[in-house]
């Protein structure tokens, strides 16, 4: 009977009333008023839906516990000797076994402890979203920001975040003077007078390569490669030079090691297998995982798509802005296209072998 309960599941309360005129039987709490007074129902399956929801009525529940503690020295006044709180689903199960006392004991609560928890929650202030009706519209006009452009982002901004996307702005260079069109993300900042200022965070066309990226500083070689080729200039390498099944791949600066040498092997389906020269094993997806973020490793040949790859030419000057959902799947290659790809693979392999022999 100790099933896990979701935090948002309705919780109900049972009490044992032993005061004057009471029969000492368990009762279910149907309602609690603002002064902490309760109305009870018989704990039956037919009444469960009518019971007081502990989760959504904290002020009334706090009033009840406070009153209970104030009168706890005189049980005759409270008329209550025991309190139990449980999920609605748990109560339904307990009803079917006649509210078994041994199992019911698992849900007994101490009013003093419950009241202390509530007071602690009240002491921790909840973050409230900013009132977007207090946005300084005159300031927005000076920034050249239109409300219709801002509206899709207002909810996230009201919680202290920047807008999700870039917003067009035409800020004044000087009061009443020339405006310059630009883009950037924006956020809200509360001012001393209670108004909300729209703060721009201008878009940078050129990234700051000297700033840490994920707490990592780029070396001079990586900076130069990013400027010249738009990538870091690293090559695929076997982690720690490993050759056993399960060795992971990483990128590394070019060396003379065989762990960075690969052979391309065309398949009958028009795809390509990539075999490491040192380990004589193939690039493979760990656990055949197809999700974003899946890791790659080397593994002995298996007849699976997790070891097959497509060679796709990337134009560094082409805009890579199309959404993946809008992309159409590549058509299957024709026999002539497949022959051309196989010829390309052989040429690349031959070029690699020649370069490797020169290193010897």
Residue pairs with C-beta under 8 A, 6 or more apart in sequence:
1 90
1 93
1 94
1 103
1 106
2 106
3 87
3 89
3 90
5 11
5 87
5 89
5 90
8 55
9 55
9 87
9 88
9 89
10 53
10 54
10 55
10 87
10 88
11 53
11 54
11 55
11 85
11 86
11 87
11 88
12 28
12 29
12 48
12 51
12 52
12 53
12 54
12 85
12 86
12 87
12 88
12 91
13 28
13 29
13 51
13 52
13 54
13 83
13 84
13 85
14 26
14 27
14 28
14 29
14 43
14 83
14 84
14 85
14 86
14 91
14 99
14 104
14 107
15 26
15 27
15 29
15 38
15 40
15 80
15 82
15 83
15 84
16 24
16 25
16 26
16 27
16 80
16 81
16 82
17 23
17 24
17 25
17 27
17 40
17 79
17 80
17 81
18 24
18 75
18 79
18 80
18 81
19 75
19 76
19 77
19 78
19 79
19 80
20 76
20 79
22 79
26 43
26 84
26 99
27 40
27 41
27 42
27 43
28 40
28 41
28 42
28 43
28 47
28 48
28 51
28 91
29 38
29 39
29 40
29 41
29 51
29 52
30 38
30 39
30 40
30 41
30 47
30 50
30 51
30 52
31 38
31 39
31 52
32 38
32 39
32 52
32 57
32 60
32 61
32 63
32 64
33 60
33 63
34 59
34 60
34 63
35 63
35 67
36 60
36 63
36 64
36 65
36 66
36 67
36 68
37 64
37 67
38 52
38 64
41 47
41 50
41 51
43 91
43 95
43 99
44 95
45 92
45 95
48 88
48 91
48 92
48 95
51 88
51 91
52 60
54 61
54 85
58 118
61 118
62 115
62 118
65 111
65 114
65 115
65 118
66 115
67 78
68 78
68 80
68 83
68 111
69 111
69 112
69 115
71 77
71 78
72 78
72 111
75 81
82 108
83 108
83 109
83 111
84 104
84 107
84 108
84 109
85 107
85 109
85 114
86 94
86 107
90 107
94 100
94 103
94 104
97 103
127 159
129 155
129 158
129 159
130 157
130 158
130 159
130 160
130 188
130 190
130 196
131 158
131 196
132 154
132 157
132 158
132 188
132 196
134 194
134 195
134 196
135 188
135 195
135 196
135 198
136 191
136 195
136 196
136 197
136 198
137 147
139 197
139 198
140 147
140 150
140 198
142 171
142 172
142 175
143 169
143 170
143 171
143 172
143 198
143 200
144 169
144 170
144 171
144 172
144 179
144 181
145 167
145 168
145 169
145 186
145 198
145 200
146 168
149 167
149 168
150 157
150 163
150 167
150 186
150 198
152 164
153 163
153 164
153 165
153 167
153 186
156 163
156 164
157 163
157 186
157 187
157 188
158 188
160 187
160 188
161 187
162 185
162 186
162 187
162 201
163 185
163 186
163 187
164 185
165 185
166 183
166 184
166 185
166 203
167 183
167 184
167 185
167 186
168 181
168 182
168 183
169 181
169 182
169 183
169 184
169 186
169 200
170 179
170 180
170 181
170 182
171 179
171 180
171 182
171 200
172 178
172 179
173 179
173 180
182 202
182 203
183 202
183 203
184 200
184 201
184 202
184 203
185 200
185 201
185 203
186 198
186 199
186 200
186 201
187 198
187 199
187 201
188 196
188 197
188 198
188 199
189 196
189 197
189 199
190 196
190 197
191 197
209 218
209 223
209 226
209 227
210 217
218 226
218 232
221 233
221 253
222 232
222 233
222 234
224 233
225 231
225 232
225 233
226 232
229 316
230 316
232 251
233 253
233 254
234 251
234 252
234 253
234 254
235 251
235 252
235 253
235 254
235 260
236 249
236 250
236 251
236 260
236 262
236 283
237 249
237 250
237 251
237 252
237 255
237 257
237 259
237 260
238 247
238 249
238 259
238 260
238 276
238 278
238 279
238 298
239 247
239 248
239 249
239 250
240 247
241 257
241 259
241 278
242 248
242 279
242 298
243 278
243 279
243 280
243 281
243 298
244 279
245 281
245 297
245 298
245 299
245 300
246 297
246 298
246 299
247 279
247 281
247 297
247 298
248 286
248 295
248 296
248 297
249 283
249 296
249 297
249 298
252 260
254 260
256 359
257 278
258 277
258 278
258 356
259 276
259 278
259 279
261 276
261 277
261 278
261 352
261 356
262 274
262 275
262 276
262 277
262 283
262 352
263 274
263 275
263 276
263 277
263 349
263 352
264 272
264 273
264 274
264 311
264 345
264 348
264 349
265 272
265 273
265 274
265 275
265 345
266 272
266 273
266 338
266 341
266 342
266 345
267 273
267 308
269 308
270 332
270 333
270 337
270 338
270 341
271 305
271 308
271 309
271 310
272 308
272 309
272 310
272 311
272 341
272 345
273 282
273 283
273 301
273 307
273 308
273 309
274 282
274 283
274 309
275 281
275 282
276 282
276 283
276 298
277 356
279 298
281 298
281 299
281 300
281 301
282 298
282 299
282 300
282 301
282 307
283 296
283 297
283 298
283 307
283 309
284 296
284 297
284 298
284 299
284 302
284 306
284 307
285 294
285 295
285 296
285 297
285 306
285 307
286 294
286 295
286 296
286 297
287 294
288 304
288 306
289 295
299 307
301 307
310 330
311 341
311 344
311 345
333 341
